Amino acid sequence: MTTLTLTDATSPSPVNRSFALVSTTPDVSRYQDIATNGNLLIGAGIATLGLRETPNGAVRISGKLSLPTLEQVDGDDSGGYTPPPKKAFDSIGTFEMVIPNRASLQNRKDLKAMLIDLLGDALVTSAVESFVHPV
């Protein structure tokens, strides 16, 4: 079984999160981070990674990361009852690469490296963290 290790942006010390492989098909593998949010499945992050060949011989690689946030629940100390957690929302990110069968190894390496750089660029950072429109 394969585990994805993804590092979050916790300050001051980022945390490595382990996403364990929970299911796989010939085209898509699904990973789940059940250690976060107190081992509650409702709060588990989910990552998927897919690879499939298209009819024209290209390869389509896709990924998705879904990070749920749970509602903040206050317990009732007088009655001793704490309601079960509920999911408030999911933050979702995706990517997709379509690589023609004629692409060289260097073409594929360049695409991956530049896609990583794009996500780390100051314009993308401002858009994600401050909702600043790229101009």
C-alpha positions, -999 to +999 in steps of 0.1 A: +000+000+000+013+034-009+010+065+012+010+101+000+028+125+023+016+161+018+029+191+039+004+217+051+011+254+058+007+253+095+027+281+111+054+281+124+060+244+118+043+228+087+029+194+094+033+163+072-001+146+066-002+110+056-029+100+031-032+062+030-043+044-001-079+033+005-091+022-030-078+019-065-091+011-100-070+008-131-074+046-137-078+063-103-063+058-068-080+073-038-061+083-006-075+094+027-061+113+057-080+099+086-055+110+113-065+146+110-096+158+128-095+131+154-098+101+131-133+111+120-141+100+085-163+131+081-132+153+085-108+132+065-089+148+036-092+130+003-067+130-025-071+112-058-046+106-086-056+093-120-038+083-151-055+071-183-048+069-220-070+088-243-082+073-276-057+094-296-028+080-275-022+109-252-020+104-214-043+123-191-030+127-156-053+143-130-053+149-093-077+163-068-073+173-031-103+179-009-098+192+026-129+194+048-134+218+076-156+208+105-180+231+123-168+243+157-189+224+182-193+235+219-202+208+244-230+213+268-213+210+302-245+210+322-260+180+303-228+163+294-238+161+257-215+171+229-232+170+195-214+150+168-192+170+144-206+182+111-188+192+080-189+230+073-173+230+039-146+215+016-116+234+001-108+217-032-079+219-056-074+200-089-049+197-117-049+180-150-021+174-175-026+161-210+006+147-224+008+138-261+023+104-269+051+123-288+062+143-258+097+135-247+108+129-211+122+164-210+088+178-222+071+160-194+096+171-168+093+207-179+055+206-177+056+193-141+083+216-130+066+247-145+032+237-131+048+235-096+064+269-102+030+283-114+014+273-081+042+289-061+042+321-081+035+354-062+004+360-085-011+327-075-002+331-039-020+365-038-050+351-056-053+322-031-044+339+001-059+374-005-083+369-034-063+394-054-072+393-091-041+386-113-037+415-137 
